Amino acid sequence: MGELLAYASAAGIQVVLETHSDHVLNGIRQAVHGKRVDASKVALYHSRWHPGGTSPTLTLLNVDREGRLSDWPEGFLMKLSGA
């Protein structure tokens, strides 16, 4: 599913998706790593609600050419070795 979404994005289709699925995230990362999708076409955001907050904070997680994320927010999925 993640690779399909990445392909759609590479074809110029804007995709907005909210997910809790590490499989979707990793499919997107694999598509970038495999050079099937350019990293510049991918924008991943991590949202976090803070106690007493009225809206979540959003953090942009950049994906490099190898499919690695720029930052792993605390408690974000499970950091994979080599990621």
N, C-alpha and C positions, 0 to 999 in steps of 0.2 A: 504494500500500500504506500509506504514512504517513497519508494522509487517511482511509482506511478505519479504521485503528487509532484515529485521533483521533475519528471519528464513534462508534465503539464506546464509547470513553471518555466522550464527551458523553452517551451513552444510559445511563450508569451502570455500564458493564461495566469492571471493573478489568483493565487490560492490563499485563502485565510482559513486556518484550521486551529481549533483548540483541541488538544489531546493530552492524555495522561499516558500514552503508549510509548514505551521505549522502542518498540518495534518500528513504529512510524518514524521516530526521530533517527534511529539507526539506519533505516532504509534510505532516508534523505542523505545522511552522512556517507553511506556506501556509494550512492549515485555520484556524489561529488568526488569521493576518493577514486572511483573507477573512471573519472573524466567523462561521465555521461551527462553531467550537469555542471555548469560553471559556478564556482563558489560565490561569485558576485551576484548570482540570481537567487541566493538563499538568504533569508532573514529569519532568524529564530529568536523568539522572545520568551523569557521566563517571567511569569507573574507570581507575585507573593503578596498575600494579605498580611498586614501587621495588626496586632491586637489594638483595637480602638480606632483603626484607620477607616476612612470613608471610601477609599478606592485602593486597588492594588498598585504596587510599584512594578514597573516593567524594566527588565534588563535585556539589552540586545546581546545575544550570544553569537559572535561571529564564527563562521565556519571557514577554516583555511582550505587550501587546495587539496590537502590530504584527508579532508573530512573531519578534522579535529575541531573541537569547540574551543573558543578563546577563554572561556571561564566556566567553571562548574560551581554554580551557587550551592551553598550549604544545603544538604538534604535533597539535592536535585538528582533524581534517579540514583543509579549506582555508577560511580566513575569506573569506566572500563580501563584495564591496563593498556597503556599505549595510546589512550585517547587524549 
